């Protein structure tokens, strides 16, 4: 890899880390922010929701725009918007100001995340694509997992605005690397459809709003109304784009079995991870009566082993079928989550650490092969749309997992964390099955072995 490509990869990874961390760190700081801004707990949830809604609602439109105006422009624009919005977040003095800045921050993060895997596809040759996607999987997995720990460390020495202020110098560094180094991509000849973009925004914003309200135990009428809006506008979007050569919601790509199964695998696996990372702190603190510091240490083996497994899995995916590697990894994750659900009443720290490490190994082993299968099963000219689906599937999975944790707590009360972990094991098992089915699916260009990728 050339020096310019290494700088481009560093910029992409830093942008991914910033966007992913900001998905997680605000959860930890929410009580402190609410007190400082004199906001009610229910209203302060919009600090989280504003970011997630902006991200998920705009991922696919920005990915489609990247195919038209160039992936580089979308990524650079996203970095600039994210950096400026982070500064605005740190200077906010009221809840509405912070929520508005978080919308802009989510828009910038969405721009970066919508095209990052498509840019990686440009930087790496086909026979080494798994390695590049393995590095991406490493950054995403670890950033999501260590977000609460990073937030706790910052809050232990500084006020909450610094959670956002630290993004400013890091964003400027990423821009300094990205501006001269990000590659130019071929532009599509089709036109951007603003009406389809609006329908997409309404569809996914309504869906995420419904899941968020369900997680917060909102009124059933509100949840069902938002879900109904998502279904209606989703159908209108599909009808609007019927026959389009590059639809914003890539229905054409879902007709490819490997792409469709890879997307299902991603949604289910990230739902499993969401179930684990939302429920485990409650389990450790409320059931096992561990302190917050001890909980942080108990959560650590998962991201550490992800960091070790993801690059290895990326290299292996250049030699072996991603469907096989993903099935093995997700079966391991299912076993690890089931073993956590079956922990004894008074487990030893080593018992917990081993189970968390098994989960981390399984999750880290699946992600980069799955990314490679998903990206390689789409034609090069549709890299932007495929990259948008990667980010959308991850966020939908995580949001679904959080909503299911709330449901488990409502059903099982004190045993809610155990039920959530068992549910996560089920989702990981379903993802393993979906991954294995790719071995039986008709292969598409690049979806199989390294030999297929090199053709």
PyMOL commands that set and color helices and strands:
alter all, ss='L'
color gray80, all
select helices_A, chain A and resi 3-36+41-44+46-69+71-91+95-123+126-157+161-181+194-215+220-240+251-254+257-287+292-316+322-341+349-376+380-437+450-454
alter helices_A, ss='H'
color red, helices_A
deselect
rebuild
show_as cartoon
